[in-house]
């Protein structure tokens, strides 16, 4: 079974919730009959046993349910403060369904109408809904202005789904939408290819990473670079403080020696990414971390088990063009990356490309593509969701630490 999540933002681009995307297997292309109920039951059961916080944290969890599942009492395994019940667009809206939605609302659950189209049947559920989701591909923004105004009058929360560009996000926000779903935040807003980096120390991070890759690697050289930047020096001292190291390690050089090359490289990479992304949605930094750890797990289980570190670094910086609002070629030009990594990031054609393709497909819930790339990589499909959950947990811990 595959479970992934797609972020849902509020107007301030802060995480409101995640829609959980799932399939019982990669071969289940849609929801039909018992397959739908079985897949949903597996998700709800698994999340009940392991805790929603491991996949959504303190955010809301949006989960699709069909008629049969809504009418069952299995939904009530999940805390009403966490779960948003998404009523699928093909659910029959009869009196029994309306009565059940009213009952669930009385127990504190939020109700969302998925892929809403204002027809004779779905409109019956509007009075019972808290959130109305519009798929802006099937129902373009320009054609639903009147509907949106009516929904706002009825105090409904409006969610624009499949937002793919910043322009669509701005337009939807102006119309009155309060929630936004899609990967528009993963697209760079390139104003000019000559724009300088947003943070003055970005070049310092690149210098340190280059020094680590140097055959003549020297801790003294890294110390000299770090001492030129107050911010990095402060962050290193913060690490010293949080680790409660003894007096022998209360110097930059001794702490670096204790950390070792691998940990220094990861630490500097994370600092560089975090600082560059400081005025971007938090989800962008979080997604970069998840990709990094997720790819490391996939590499470990694949024919690239000897390239775990390189692949992890590649995926950590796979969104650096978005973070810096630059073309990828310019964003990575000063970074010490191998040609295989460069080819993958620039052209999607390097030998590591199947891993990045698999991860991107997994994020979007394109399960057939995930299955295809898993076969190419020689990864057992059951390992993929295991790796994804591990990556979510690791990213959470890293963000709390930094």
N, C-alpha and C positions, 0 to 999 in steps of 0.2 A: 504494500500500500504506500502511496506517495501522499505526503502532506506538505504544502508550501503556503506562503502567505503573501498577500499583496497589500501594500500600505494604503491607508485612507487618511487623508490630511484634513485639518480644518483650515480656515481662512488665513491663519498665521503660519501655515505650512508646518504645524506641529502634528505629531501623530495622534489621531483620534482612535483609530482601530486598525485591524487587519482583517481582510477577507481571507478565510482559509480555503485554499484550493486543494482538492483531494480526488483521488481515484483509488478504487480497490486494487487495480493493477494498471499497468501502462496500456493494457489492451482495451480497457473500458473507455470508450470514446465519449460517452455521455451518460446521462442518468436515465435509466429505463427499468421499470419493473423492480424485481428483487435486487438487482445490482445496485440501484440507487440506495435502497434501504440498507443493504449490507454495508456499502461503503460508508454511509453516514453513521451507521451504528458503530462501525469500527473506529471512526474518527472520534465520535462523542465518547465512546468507551475508553479509548486510549487517552484522551485528554482528561477525562475524569480521573483515571488512575494516576496519571503522571503530573497533572496540574496544568491548567491553562497558562499559568505564569511563565512556563518554560517556552512557550511559543508566542504569546502576546504580551507578556509582562503585565503592566497595569492598564493596558489599552483594552478596547472593546474587541470581541471576537465575533466577526460576521460569518455565519454559517448558513449555507443553502439547505432548505428542507423541502421535501415533497409533501403531498397531501397526507399520505399514510403516516409519515414520521411526525408531522405536526399534531396529528390526532392521537399519537401514542404519548405515554408519559415518560419516555426516555429523555426527552428534552430537559426535563426537570432535574436531571442529574447535574446539570451545569448551573452554576450560580447566576441568578437573574441580573446581578450587577455587572457581569462580564459579557454574557451572551446577547447578541442581536440576532433575532430569528429572521432570516431572509426567506420570504415566501416566493418560491420560484414562479416565473411568469406563466408557466403552464399548469399551475395548481388550480383545481376547480374551486371557484368561490361560491359555495352553496351555504345554506343557513347553518349547517353543522360546522363548517369551517369558520364562519363569522362568530359563532358562539365560542368556539375554541380559542380564537384570537382574543376575544374579550376576556376569557378566563385567564389566558397567559398574561395579558396586560395587567390584570388584577393582581397577579403574582409578581409583578415588577419587571417583566421582560419587555424589551423594546422590539417593535415589529417593523421590519423594512420590506417594502415591495420591490422585488428585483426586476430590472429591465422593464420598468413600467410603461405601458401604453394605455392611454385613456380610452379604453373600449368599454362596451356595455358590461362585461364581466369583471374586469379588474377594478373598475371604478367603484364597485360595491365595497371593496376592502379599504378604500381610502380613509373613511372615518375611523377605522381601527388601527391605522398605520401611524408610526411616529416618524419614519424616514421613507422618502420616496426616491428610488434610484432610477436615473435616466441613463440609458446607454446612448451616448451622443453620436455613435456611428449609426445606429438604427433609428434614433430620433434626434436629428441634428438640432443644435441649440437654436438656430434661426427659425425653426418650425414649432417650437414649444414655448415661445415667449408668453402667450396668453395662459397656457396651462401652469406655467411657473408662477405667474402673478396670482392665479387662483389658489394654488397650493400654499403660497406665502400667506394669503389672507386666512387660510385655515390653520395657520401656525404649524405647518409641516416642515420638517428638516429636509432639505433637498440635497441629494448627492449626485454629482456628475461623474459617471463612470466612463472609462476608456479615454481619459484626457491624455493626449499624446504630445501637446505642445504648450509652451508658456502662453501663447496667444489664446488658446482655448481655455486655459486656466483663468486668465484675466477676464475673458468674455463671460465665462460662467459665473465668476465672482460678482461681476457687475450686474448680472441678471438676478442675483439673489441666492445662488447656490451657497451652501455653508460647508459642504463636505466634497472632497475631490479624490478620485481614485484613478490610478494609471501610472505609467512610468515617465510622465512628462518631466519629473524632477531629475531624471537620468539623462537629459539632453542638454548639451552645452549651449550657453547663450553667448555666442561669439560676436563681439562687437568689432574687433579688429585683431588681426593676427600679430600685431606688433605690441599689444598690451602687455605690460610687465606683470610679473607675478604679484599676487595680492599681498604677500608678506615678505618683508625684506630678508628674512632668514631662510627662505626657500633654497637659495643658492648654497647656504651653509650646510643645510641637510644633504644636498646633493654632493658637496665636497666630502662630507664624512662617509657617505655611502661609497663614493669612488675610492676613498682611502681604504675602506674595508676590503674592497675587491682587489686592491693593489697587491701585486706579488711581494712588494717590499713593505707589507703592512706593519705599522708601528703605532703602539698606543700613545707614544709621545706626540706623534703628528696629529692624532685625533684630539688629544688634550689641547694642543695649540689652537685647533680650529674651534673647539667648544668654548674656550676661554675668550674668544672674540665675540661671542653672542651671549648676552645676559640671560635671555629667555631660556636657552638650552641649559645653561649652567644652573639656573634656578630649578628647572625640571629635574635635573640630575640630583641636586641636593634634596629635592622632594622625595625622590626614590630612596636616598640614603636615610631620610627621616622615617619613611613608612616601613622600611625594612629593619629598622632598629639595629643597624650594624654597629660593631664596636669601633673603638678609636682607631684601630689599624686601617680601617677603610674610609675614614673621613677625609679623603682627598679624591679629586676627580680621577686621577690616574688609577689609584688602587681600586676604586669602585668599578671602573671600566674593565680592569684586569679580572676582577671577580665575576663580572657579568659575562665576559667572553665575547668573541666575535659574533657568534650567531645571535645572542640576545641583544647586543648593541645594534646590530643591523635591523632587527625587528623593532626595537624601541625607537630608533631614529626614524624608521619608515612610518611608524604610527604617529610620532610627533609631527612629522612633516605633513602627513595626511590630515591630521586633526587641525593643525593650525591653518592649513590652506582651506579647509572646509568650514572654518569658524563662522562664516556668514552665509552658509548654505543650510538646507534642511538637515536636522540631526540624522535623519534616515539615510542620507547619502554616506555619511561616515560609517554608520552601523552596517549598511549594506556592503560597503567595501570590506569591513572586518569579517562579515559572514562569508563573503566570497573567498577571502583569503584562507580561512580555516576549512571551509567546505572543500575547496580545491585541494588542500593538503590531504584531507581524508580520501578523496577520490584518487589522487595520485598514488597514495600509499596502497590502495587496493587494485591498482591498474598496472599496465605495462610501464608506467612512468614512476615507479616507486623510488628510483634513484634520483629523481628530479623534484622531490617534494618542496624543498626550500625555494627553488627557482620558480616553480609554479605558484606557490603561495604568494610570493612577492608580485608576480605578474597579475594575479587576481586582486591583490590589495590595491594595485595602481590601475586597475582596469577602468576606473571612472575618473581618473585624474584629469582628463580633458574637460569633464563636466565641472569638476571642483575648481579648476583654474579658468574655465570659460575660454579655452584655447583649442585649436585643432590638436588631435592626439600627437601628430608628428612634432609639433612645437612643445607640447607639454612634457614629452619624455626625452627631448633631445639632450638634456644635460645629465640624464640618469644613466647609471652603469648597468644597462640591461643587455642580455645576450641577443644575438640576432634572431634566435628562435622566438624569444619573447616579443621582440620588436615586430616581427612578421605577424605574430598572432594579434597583437594590439592594433597594428595599423591596417592589416589586410585580412585578418581572419584566416590566414593560410599557413601559419607556422605549424610545427609538429605538435605543439601544445593546444592547437585550436579546438580539438574535440572537447577538451575539458571546459574551456570558456563557453563553448556552444551549449554543452550540457547544462552548465550552471544557469545561463541566461534562459534556456528553455524551461528549466525547473522553476525558476522565479515566476515565469509567465503561465505555468501550468500546461505547457505544451508536452504532454506526456509521451506521445509517439516519438518526438524528437529526442527526448531524454532516453528512451529505450534504444533508439538507433545509435546514439553516441556511447551509451553504456556498452553496447555490443562491440563497437569499434575499440573501446578502451579496455575491454575485458573485465569490466566491473560487474559484480553481481548486483542485481537491481535492489535486493533487500538492504544492501550496504548504503544506498544513496540517501534514504530518509534518515537512517541512523547518523550518517555524517552531517546531514542538515541540522538535526536537533542538537548535535554536539557543537556545531558552529554557532547556532543561536545562543547557546549557553555560554560559550567562550566569549563571544562578542559582548554579551551582557556584562560579564565579569571584567573585561578589559575597559569598557566604558566607565564602569563604576570605579575602577582603579585610577583612570586618567582624569 
